[in-house]
Amino acid sequence: MTQVLMISIFGQFSGNGLGYYNSKIFDDIGITTAPGQLAYNILSICCQAIGGMTGMTLTDKMPRRKVLVIGTFSKY
């Protein structure tokens, strides 16, 4: 139960709400056109999908406890 709670809590610190500020972030790094920002948004979504599918396929092949410990400490 503690692990489930900690995953939920730390999941909120992983940048989930950052998408709301993408236009401001893109403006700050010099991408000001709408097509440019759209392209970076699509690229971001594709990278997230690839990462999610990779994690989904490896879930049953890796020991859960080891993955949780490594994942927790690799963020920092």
C-alpha positions in Angstrom: 0.0 0.0 0.0 2.9 2.4 0.8 4.5 1.8 -2.6 1.2 2.5 -4.4 0.8 5.7 -2.4 4.4 6.8 -3.0 4.1 6.1 -6.8 1.0 8.3 -6.9 2.6 11.1 -4.9 5.9 11.1 -6.8 4.1 10.7 -10.1 2.8 14.3 -9.6 6.4 15.6 -9.4 7.3 14.1 -12.8 6.1 17.0 -14.9 2.5 15.9 -15.6 1.1 19.4 -15.5 3.9 20.9 -17.6 1.9 20.5 -20.9 -0.3 23.5 -19.8 2.8 25.7 -20.2 4.2 24.4 -23.5 3.4 27.5 -25.4 5.2 29.7 -22.9 8.2 27.2 -22.8 8.4 27.2 -26.6 8.3 31.0 -26.7 11.1 31.2 -24.2 13.3 28.9 -26.2 12.6 30.8 -29.4 9.9 28.7 -31.1 7.2 31.3 -31.7 5.4 30.1 -34.8 2.3 28.0 -34.4 3.5 25.3 -36.9 6.8 25.1 -35.0 5.1 24.7 -31.6 2.7 22.1 -33.1 5.6 20.1 -34.4 7.3 20.1 -31.0 4.1 19.1 -29.3 3.7 16.2 -31.8 7.3 15.2 -31.2 6.7 15.3 -27.4 3.6 13.1 -27.7 5.4 10.6 -29.9 8.3 10.3 -27.4 5.9 9.9 -24.5 4.0 7.1 -26.5 7.3 5.3 -27.2 8.3 5.5 -23.6 4.9 4.3 -22.4 4.9 1.4 -24.8 8.4 0.4 -23.9 7.5 0.5 -20.2 4.3 -1.5 -20.9 6.2 -4.3 -22.7 8.9 -4.5 -20.0 6.6 -4.5 -17.0 6.2 -8.3 -16.8 9.8 -9.0 -17.7 11.5 -7.1 -15.0 11.4 -7.6 -11.2 9.0 -5.0 -9.7 10.8 -4.3 -6.5 14.2 -3.7 -8.2 12.5 -1.4 -10.9 10.8 0.6 -8.2 14.0 1.1 -6.2 16.1 2.0 -9.3 13.4 4.3 -10.6 13.0 6.1 -7.4 16.6 6.9 -7.0 17.4 7.6 -10.7 15.1 10.6 -10.7 17.5 12.5 -8.5 
